[in-house]
Amino acid sequence: MKMGLLHDVQESIVGDITPFCGVSDEKKHDLEMKAAEIFAAQQPEMKELFDEYEANTTQEAKFVHDCDKLDMLIQAWIYEQQQGVKLDQFFEHCDLPKSFDVLIQVRKEIEKSRAK
């Protein structure tokens, strides 16, 4: 839970930088590291969580990454419904892994709803 919250707070500082933003991976990483340093100065545990999230090797980190991707799809789906537009590019380029059943089911439900 802390890792997911840390990631969202970090995004509130840096912004939610997606591949569509035109920001290089290196620049994105630098911005995220600066945000992590803000937290680390106050709470060393936050730096450890950030490093774990970045390494993406633990189940928790993988789950938080996948939740972040699913959040993007949910937002795109909501925008489609509110604005009456299709945002296929978000769904086509989302590489949500097939590793967490609950997230897979949510994505399937979104895709079913989009097909209507």
C-alpha positions as CSV (number, residue, x, y, z in Angstrom):
1,M,0.0,0.0,0.0
2,K,2.8,2.4,0.9
3,M,4.6,1.8,-2.4
4,G,1.4,2.6,-4.4
5,L,0.8,5.8,-2.4
6,L,4.5,6.8,-2.7
7,H,4.2,6.4,-6.5
8,D,1.0,8.5,-6.7
9,V,2.5,11.2,-4.5
10,Q,5.6,11.2,-6.6
11,E,3.5,11.6,-9.8
12,S,1.8,14.5,-8.1
13,I,5.2,16.2,-7.9
14,V,6.6,15.1,-11.3
15,G,3.4,14.6,-13.2
16,D,2.1,11.4,-14.8
17,I,4.7,11.1,-17.6
18,T,3.5,8.6,-20.2
19,P,5.2,7.5,-23.5
20,F,2.9,10.0,-25.2
21,C,4.4,13.0,-23.4
22,G,7.6,13.1,-25.5
23,V,9.9,12.9,-22.4
24,S,12.9,10.7,-22.7
25,D,13.2,7.7,-20.3
26,E,16.4,9.3,-18.9
27,K,14.7,12.6,-18.2
28,K,11.7,10.9,-16.6
29,H,14.0,8.8,-14.4
30,D,15.9,11.9,-13.3
31,L,12.7,13.7,-12.4
32,E,11.4,10.7,-10.4
33,M,14.7,10.4,-8.6
34,K,14.6,14.0,-7.5
35,A,11.1,13.5,-6.2
36,A,12.3,10.3,-4.3
37,E,15.1,12.3,-2.8
38,I,12.5,14.7,-1.3
39,F,10.8,11.8,0.5
40,A,14.1,10.2,1.5
41,A,15.2,13.3,3.3
42,Q,12.2,13.0,5.5
43,Q,11.7,9.3,5.7
44,P,14.5,6.8,4.7
45,E,11.9,4.0,4.2
46,M,10.4,5.9,1.3
47,K,13.7,5.7,-0.6
48,E,13.8,2.0,-0.1
49,L,10.3,1.7,-1.4
50,F,11.1,3.8,-4.4
51,D,14.1,1.7,-5.2
52,E,12.0,-1.5,-4.8
53,Y,9.4,0.0,-7.1
54,E,12.0,1.0,-9.7
55,A,13.7,-2.4,-9.6
56,N,10.3,-4.1,-10.3
57,T,11.5,-7.4,-9.0
58,T,9.2,-8.1,-6.1
59,Q,5.6,-9.2,-6.4
60,E,4.5,-6.0,-4.6
61,A,6.4,-3.8,-7.1
62,K,5.0,-5.7,-10.1
63,F,1.5,-5.4,-8.7
64,V,1.9,-1.6,-8.2
65,H,3.3,-1.2,-11.7
66,D,0.3,-3.2,-13.1
67,C,-2.2,-1.2,-11.0
68,D,-0.7,2.0,-12.4
69,K,-1.2,0.7,-16.0
70,L,-4.7,-0.4,-15.2
71,D,-5.4,3.1,-13.7
72,M,-4.4,4.6,-17.1
73,L,-6.9,2.3,-18.8
74,I,-9.7,3.1,-16.4
75,Q,-9.0,6.8,-17.0
76,A,-9.1,6.4,-20.7
77,W,-12.3,4.4,-20.5
78,I,-13.9,7.1,-18.4
79,Y,-12.8,9.8,-20.8
80,E,-14.3,7.7,-23.7
81,Q,-17.6,7.6,-21.9
82,Q,-17.7,11.2,-20.9
83,Q,-16.4,12.7,-24.2
84,G,-17.8,10.2,-26.7
85,V,-14.4,9.6,-28.2
86,K,-12.3,6.4,-28.8
87,L,-8.9,6.3,-27.2
88,D,-7.7,3.0,-28.7
89,Q,-4.0,4.0,-28.6
90,F,-4.1,3.7,-24.8
91,F,-5.5,0.2,-24.9
92,E,-3.3,-0.9,-27.8
93,H,-0.1,0.2,-26.2
94,C,-0.8,-1.0,-22.6
95,D,1.4,-4.0,-21.9
96,L,-0.5,-5.0,-18.8
97,P,1.0,-8.4,-17.9
98,K,-1.2,-11.4,-17.4
99,S,0.1,-12.1,-13.9
100,F,-2.6,-10.9,-11.4
101,D,-6.0,-12.4,-11.9
102,V,-7.9,-9.5,-10.3
103,L,-6.3,-7.0,-12.6
104,I,-6.9,-9.2,-15.7
105,Q,-10.6,-9.5,-14.8
106,V,-10.9,-5.7,-14.4
107,R,-9.3,-5.2,-17.8
108,K,-11.6,-7.8,-19.4
109,E,-14.6,-6.0,-18.0
110,I,-13.4,-2.6,-19.4
111,E,-12.8,-4.2,-22.8
112,K,-16.3,-5.8,-22.7
113,S,-17.8,-2.4,-21.9
114,R,-15.9,-0.7,-24.7
115,A,-17.1,-3.3,-27.2
116,K,-20.7,-2.4,-26.6
